[in-house]
Amino acid sequence: MADVIRVPNAKIALSTASVYPERTPDAFELAARLGYDGVEIMVGADPVSQDIDVIERLSDHYQVPVLAIHAPCLLVTQRVWGRDPWAKLVKAQKAAERLGAATVVVHPPFRWQREYAREFETGLARMRDETDVTFAVENMFPLKARGNDVVPYSPDWNPIDYDFPQVTLDLSHTAVSGSDAMEMAVKLGDRLAHLHLADGLGVTNKDEHLVPGRGNQPCAPMLERLANTGYSGLVVLEINTRKAASRTERIDDLAEGLAFARLHLAASS
């Protein structure tokens, strides 16, 4: 009997962060040119990424849907969409609802955000009751300081053992933390709602976001597992192309990442 090729319903999106130092409009243009199913908006310093009216017009112009919103949770985006972390999540939710995006990606709180951290689990549960948008909490990683691990997140950098119904698994972050990504996926089961596809070597404390296949993370086995388990979440290429020698090289990296994802999401059974 011949093998049967099964391709899951999972869509493949391009993170707008993957085109940096180009900007959000360029991400839409390249996603359309290369054949991505949509984009994930990384809300950041680029003013366009913060402006939902402009994002809506870009989506209509390029006929590229917005499939996810990454809330501004980074140190460098602490003032984007205001200083109140809950207000940021509400704004991300409203943006997702307006744009038709199913998911908001959110990081665990920083330790110094004490009130936000204390209410994070219950607050997200309350928001889930008020919307169909999924809030997928992303795995992060500890930092190194004088040879010791420092965890700047609360309750932890790793959301797996906490009461989050939906989780984003980032394969560059697993490299930095020295985690077993496949084991994490097994533990998460149906809670794995969102995948940030990237690679890493994990030899330093640097979050590398390499093109999948260029590091030591199980990018191919992960995609094949998702295919075999009927994963219906989103696969988002979130790579670092800022060191690309030219725009052509950047485009080649984005095309390679998409081809890698499509190839390994076609599971033979």
FILUMKOL-216167 format. One record per residue (C-alpha): z, x, y; residue number from 1. Coordinates in nm, 2 decimals. Each point is the difference from the previous one (the first is absolute). Layout:
<vovos>
+--------+--------+--------+------+
|      w |      u |      v | resi |
+--------+--------+--------+------+
|      Z |      X |      Y |  NUM |
...
+--------+--------+--------+------+
</vovos>
This chain:
<vovos>
+--------+--------+--------+------+
|      w |      u |      v | resi |
+--------+--------+--------+------+
|   0.00 |   0.00 |   0.00 |    1 |
|  -0.10 |   0.14 |   0.34 |    2 |
|   0.27 |   0.07 |   0.26 |    3 |
|   0.05 |  -0.27 |   0.26 |    4 |
|   0.02 |   0.12 |   0.36 |    5 |
|   0.25 |  -0.20 |   0.20 |    6 |
|   0.02 |   0.03 |   0.38 |    7 |
|   0.30 |  -0.16 |   0.16 |    8 |
|  -0.01 |  -0.22 |   0.31 |    9 |
|   0.17 |   0.27 |   0.20 |   10 |
|  -0.18 |   0.08 |   0.33 |   11 |
|  -0.04 |   0.35 |   0.14 |   12 |
|   0.08 |   0.04 |   0.37 |   13 |
|  -0.02 |   0.29 |   0.24 |   14 |
|   0.31 |   0.08 |   0.20 |   15 |
|  -0.10 |   0.06 |   0.36 |   16 |
|   0.23 |   0.30 |  -0.01 |   17 |
|  -0.25 |   0.16 |  -0.24 |   18 |
|  -0.25 |   0.06 |   0.29 |   19 |
|   0.24 |   0.18 |   0.24 |   20 |
|  -0.07 |   0.16 |   0.25 |   21 |
|  -0.27 |  -0.27 |   0.02 |   22 |
|   0.13 |  -0.34 |   0.11 |   23 |
|   0.04 |  -0.35 |  -0.14 |   24 |
|  -0.36 |  -0.12 |   0.09 |   25 |
|  -0.14 |   0.30 |  -0.19 |   26 |
|   0.20 |  -0.11 |  -0.31 |   27 |
|  -0.17 |  -0.34 |   0.01 |   28 |
|  -0.34 |   0.16 |   0.05 |   29 |
|   0.05 |   0.24 |  -0.30 |   30 |
|   0.15 |  -0.26 |  -0.22 |   31 |
|  -0.31 |  -0.22 |   0.06 |   32 |
|  -0.24 |   0.29 |  -0.05 |   33 |
|   0.17 |   0.13 |  -0.33 |   34 |
|   0.06 |  -0.34 |  -0.16 |   35 |
|   0.38 |  -0.04 |   0.01 |   36 |
|   0.13 |  -0.35 |  -0.06 |   37 |
|   0.20 |   0.01 |   0.33 |   38 |
|   0.25 |   0.20 |   0.20 |   39 |
|   0.37 |   0.05 |   0.03 |   40 |
|   0.10 |   0.03 |   0.37 |   41 |
|   0.24 |   0.29 |   0.06 |   42 |
|   0.17 |  -0.12 |   0.32 |   43 |
|   0.05 |   0.32 |   0.19 |   44 |
|  -0.06 |   0.18 |   0.33 |   45 |
|  -0.36 |  -0.11 |   0.02 |   46 |
|   0.01 |  -0.29 |   0.24 |   47 |
|  -0.27 |  -0.18 |  -0.19 |   48 |
|   0.22 |  -0.01 |  -0.31 |   49 |
|   0.26 |  -0.19 |   0.20 |   50 |
|  -0.23 |  -0.26 |   0.15 |   51 |
|  -0.06 |  -0.29 |  -0.24 |   52 |
|  -0.27 |  -0.15 |   0.22 |   53 |
|  -0.21 |   0.31 |  -0.02 |   54 |
|   0.07 |   0.04 |  -0.37 |   55 |
|  -0.12 |  -0.35 |  -0.06 |   56 |
|  -0.32 |   0.07 |   0.19 |   57 |
|  -0.06 |   0.32 |  -0.19 |   58 |
|   0.05 |  -0.18 |  -0.33 |   59 |
|  -0.25 |  -0.27 |   0.10 |   60 |
|  -0.26 |   0.25 |   0.14 |   61 |
|   0.00 |   0.23 |  -0.31 |   62 |
|   0.07 |  -0.29 |  -0.25 |   63 |
|   0.28 |   0.21 |  -0.14 |   64 |
|   0.32 |  -0.20 |  -0.08 |   65 |
|   0.35 |   0.12 |   0.09 |   66 |
|   0.18 |  -0.01 |  -0.34 |   67 |
|   0.33 |   0.16 |   0.10 |   68 |
|   0.21 |   0.10 |   0.30 |   69 |
|   0.21 |   0.31 |   0.00 |   70 |
|   0.29 |  -0.07 |   0.23 |   71 |
|   0.09 |   0.28 |   0.25 |   72 |
|   0.29 |   0.16 |  -0.19 |   73 |
|  -0.06 |   0.38 |   0.06 |   74 |
|   0.21 |   0.22 |   0.22 |   75 |
|  -0.30 |   0.04 |   0.23 |   76 |
|  -0.05 |  -0.37 |   0.04 |   77 |
|   0.36 |  -0.10 |   0.08 |   78 |
|  -0.11 |  -0.15 |   0.34 |   79 |
|  -0.32 |  -0.17 |  -0.13 |   80 |
|   0.04 |  -0.38 |   0.03 |   81 |
|   0.34 |   0.05 |   0.16 |   82 |
|   0.32 |   0.16 |  -0.13 |   83 |
|   0.15 |  -0.29 |  -0.20 |   84 |
|  -0.10 |   0.06 |  -0.37 |   85 |
|   0.03 |  -0.37 |  -0.09 |   86 |
|  -0.23 |  -0.09 |   0.29 |   87 |
|  -0.25 |   0.25 |  -0.14 |   88 |
|   0.00 |  -0.17 |  -0.34 |   89 |
|  -0.03 |  -0.34 |   0.16 |   90 |
|  -0.30 |   0.12 |   0.20 |   91 |
|  -0.15 |   0.15 |  -0.31 |   92 |
|   0.05 |  -0.33 |  -0.19 |   93 |
|  -0.17 |  -0.19 |   0.28 |   94 |
|  -0.28 |   0.24 |   0.01 |   95 |
|  -0.05 |  -0.02 |  -0.37 |   96 |
|   0.00 |  -0.38 |   0.01 |   97 |
|  -0.25 |  -0.01 |   0.28 |   98 |
|  -0.24 |   0.26 |  -0.16 |   99 |
|   0.03 |  -0.14 |  -0.35 |  100 |
|   0.17 |   0.31 |  -0.14 |  101 |
|   0.22 |  -0.06 |  -0.30 |  102 |
|   0.24 |   0.29 |   0.03 |  103 |
|   0.22 |   0.18 |   0.25 |  104 |
|   0.10 |   0.35 |  -0.11 |  105 |
|   0.34 |   0.10 |   0.13 |  106 |
|   0.21 |   0.32 |  -0.04 |  107 |
|   0.38 |   0.00 |  -0.08 |  108 |
|   0.21 |   0.02 |   0.32 |  109 |
|   0.11 |   0.33 |   0.14 |  110 |
|   0.37 |   0.06 |  -0.05 |  111 |
|   0.06 |  -0.01 |   0.38 |  112 |
|  -0.13 |  -0.35 |   0.01 |  113 |
|   0.33 |  -0.12 |  -0.13 |  114 |
|  -0.01 |  -0.37 |   0.08 |  115 |
|  -0.36 |  -0.03 |  -0.12 |  116 |
|   0.08 |   0.20 |  -0.32 |  117 |
|   0.30 |  -0.22 |  -0.07 |  118 |
|  -0.20 |  -0.32 |   0.02 |  119 |
|  -0.33 |   0.14 |  -0.14 |  120 |
|   0.00 |  -0.16 |  -0.35 |  121 |
|   0.14 |  -0.34 |   0.12 |  122 |
|  -0.22 |   0.00 |   0.31 |  123 |
|  -0.32 |   0.06 |  -0.20 |  124 |
|   0.10 |  -0.27 |  -0.25 |  125 |
|   0.04 |  -0.24 |   0.29 |  126 |
|  -0.34 |   0.09 |   0.14 |  127 |
|  -0.16 |  -0.05 |  -0.34 |  128 |
|   0.13 |  -0.35 |   0.00 |  129 |
|  -0.18 |  -0.07 |   0.33 |  130 |
|  -0.35 |   0.14 |  -0.08 |  131 |
|  -0.25 |   0.06 |  -0.28 |  132 |
|  -0.04 |   0.36 |   0.12 |  133 |
|   0.13 |   0.25 |  -0.24 |  134 |
|   0.23 |   0.27 |   0.13 |  135 |
|  -0.05 |   0.31 |  -0.23 |  136 |
|   0.27 |   0.27 |   0.05 |  137 |
|  -0.15 |   0.35 |  -0.04 |  138 |
|   0.15 |   0.29 |  -0.20 |  139 |
|   0.07 |   0.29 |   0.24 |  140 |
|   0.15 |   0.34 |  -0.08 |  141 |
|   0.31 |   0.22 |   0.09 |  142 |
|  -0.04 |   0.28 |   0.25 |  143 |
|   0.10 |   0.36 |  -0.05 |  144 |
|   0.25 |   0.16 |   0.23 |  145 |
|   0.14 |   0.35 |  -0.07 |  146 |
|  -0.08 |  -0.04 |  -0.37 |  147 |
|   0.17 |  -0.34 |  -0.03 |  148 |
|  -0.15 |  -0.35 |  -0.04 |  149 |
|   0.07 |  -0.22 |   0.31 |  150 |
|  -0.07 |  -0.37 |  -0.04 |  151 |
|  -0.08 |  -0.15 |   0.34 |  152 |
|  -0.04 |  -0.35 |  -0.14 |  153 |
|   0.24 |  -0.28 |  -0.08 |  154 |
|   0.07 |  -0.13 |  -0.25 |  155 |
|  -0.23 |   0.27 |  -0.15 |  156 |
|  -0.34 |   0.16 |   0.01 |  157 |
|  -0.08 |  -0.16 |  -0.34 |  158 |
|  -0.01 |  -0.39 |   0.01 |  159 |
|  -0.04 |  -0.04 |  -0.38 |  160 |
|   0.37 |  -0.06 |  -0.08 |  161 |
|   0.05 |  -0.25 |   0.28 |  162 |
|  -0.07 |  -0.37 |   0.03 |  163 |
|  -0.35 |   0.02 |   0.15 |  164 |
|  -0.23 |  -0.24 |  -0.18 |  165 |
|  -0.31 |   0.19 |   0.12 |  166 |
|  -0.04 |   0.38 |   0.03 |  167 |
|  -0.27 |   0.23 |   0.13 |  168 |
|  -0.04 |   0.31 |  -0.22 |  169 |
|  -0.14 |   0.30 |   0.18 |  170 |
|  -0.13 |   0.29 |  -0.21 |  171 |
|   0.03 |   0.26 |   0.27 |  172 |
|   0.36 |  -0.09 |   0.05 |  173 |
|   0.07 |   0.03 |  -0.38 |  174 |
|  -0.13 |   0.36 |   0.02 |  175 |
|   0.24 |   0.09 |   0.28 |  176 |
|   0.30 |  -0.16 |  -0.17 |  177 |
|  -0.09 |   0.15 |  -0.34 |  178 |
|   0.00 |  -0.35 |  -0.15 |  179 |
|  -0.17 |  -0.11 |  -0.32 |  180 |
|  -0.25 |  -0.25 |   0.15 |  181 |
|  -0.09 |  -0.15 |  -0.34 |  182 |
|   0.37 |  -0.06 |  -0.08 |  183 |
|   0.05 |  -0.16 |   0.34 |  184 |
|  -0.30 |  -0.24 |  -0.07 |  185 |
|   0.14 |  -0.09 |  -0.34 |  186 |
|   0.34 |  -0.08 |   0.15 |  187 |
|  -0.15 |  -0.20 |   0.28 |  188 |
|  -0.21 |  -0.22 |  -0.23 |  189 |
|  -0.12 |  -0.30 |   0.20 |  190 |
|   0.19 |   0.12 |   0.30 |  191 |
|  -0.27 |   0.26 |   0.07 |  192 |
|  -0.20 |  -0.20 |   0.25 |  193 |
|  -0.18 |   0.27 |   0.20 |  194 |
|  -0.13 |   0.35 |  -0.07 |  195 |
|  -0.06 |   0.28 |   0.25 |  196 |
|  -0.25 |   0.21 |  -0.18 |  197 |
|   0.02 |   0.37 |   0.09 |  198 |
|   0.09 |   0.32 |  -0.17 |  199 |
|   0.24 |   0.29 |   0.05 |  200 |
|   0.11 |   0.33 |  -0.15 |  201 |
|   0.37 |  -0.03 |   0.07 |  202 |
|   0.05 |   0.37 |   0.05 |  203 |
|   0.14 |  -0.04 |   0.35 |  204 |
|   0.18 |  -0.27 |   0.19 |  205 |
|  -0.33 |  -0.10 |   0.16 |  206 |
|  -0.15 |  -0.35 |  -0.04 |  207 |
|  -0.35 |   0.11 |  -0.08 |  208 |
|  -0.20 |  -0.32 |  -0.06 |  209 |
|  -0.28 |   0.19 |  -0.18 |  210 |
|  -0.32 |  -0.16 |  -0.13 |  211 |
|   0.09 |  -0.15 |  -0.34 |  212 |
|  -0.08 |   0.26 |  -0.27 |  213 |
|   0.08 |   0.30 |   0.21 |  214 |
|   0.37 |   0.01 |  -0.07 |  215 |
|   0.22 |  -0.04 |  -0.31 |  216 |
|   0.09 |  -0.36 |   0.03 |  217 |
|  -0.11 |  -0.25 |  -0.27 |  218 |
|  -0.25 |  -0.18 |   0.22 |  219 |
|  -0.25 |  -0.07 |  -0.28 |  220 |
|   0.26 |  -0.11 |  -0.26 |  221 |
|   0.17 |  -0.22 |   0.27 |  222 |
|  -0.33 |  -0.18 |   0.08 |  223 |
|  -0.08 |  -0.04 |  -0.37 |  224 |
|   0.35 |  -0.14 |  -0.06 |  225 |
|  -0.05 |  -0.25 |   0.28 |  226 |
|  -0.33 |  -0.11 |  -0.15 |  227 |
|   0.14 |  -0.04 |  -0.34 |  228 |
|   0.29 |  -0.21 |   0.13 |  229 |
|  -0.21 |  -0.23 |   0.21 |  230 |
|   0.13 |   0.12 |   0.33 |  231 |
|  -0.10 |  -0.23 |   0.29 |  232 |
|   0.16 |   0.19 |   0.29 |  233 |
|  -0.18 |   0.23 |   0.24 |  234 |
|  -0.10 |   0.36 |  -0.04 |  235 |
|  -0.01 |   0.18 |   0.33 |  236 |
|  -0.16 |   0.34 |   0.05 |  237 |
|   0.25 |   0.18 |   0.23 |  238 |
|  -0.11 |   0.36 |   0.03 |  239 |
|   0.02 |   0.27 |   0.26 |  240 |
|  -0.34 |   0.11 |   0.14 |  241 |
|   0.11 |   0.15 |   0.32 |  242 |
|  -0.10 |   0.35 |  -0.12 |  243 |
|  -0.35 |  -0.10 |  -0.09 |  244 |
|  -0.24 |   0.25 |   0.15 |  245 |
|  -0.24 |  -0.28 |   0.11 |  246 |
|  -0.05 |  -0.37 |   0.00 |  247 |
|  -0.23 |   0.04 |  -0.29 |  248 |
|   0.27 |   0.17 |  -0.20 |  249 |
|   0.25 |  -0.28 |   0.09 |  250 |
|  -0.25 |  -0.27 |  -0.11 |  251 |
|  -0.06 |   0.19 |  -0.32 |  252 |
|   0.38 |   0.00 |  -0.07 |  253 |
|   0.02 |  -0.37 |   0.07 |  254 |
|  -0.30 |  -0.07 |  -0.23 |  255 |
|   0.15 |   0.22 |  -0.27 |  256 |
|   0.33 |  -0.19 |   0.01 |  257 |
|  -0.17 |  -0.33 |  -0.03 |  258 |
|  -0.22 |   0.11 |  -0.29 |  259 |
|   0.32 |   0.14 |  -0.17 |  260 |
|   0.18 |  -0.33 |   0.04 |  261 |
|  -0.29 |  -0.21 |  -0.13 |  262 |
|  -0.06 |   0.22 |  -0.30 |  263 |
|   0.35 |   0.00 |  -0.12 |  264 |
|   0.07 |  -0.37 |   0.07 |  265 |
|  -0.27 |  -0.07 |  -0.25 |  266 |
|   0.21 |   0.00 |  -0.32 |  267 |
|  -0.15 |   0.02 |  -0.34 |  268 |
|   0.19 |  -0.20 |  -0.26 |  269 |
+--------+--------+--------+------+
</vovos>
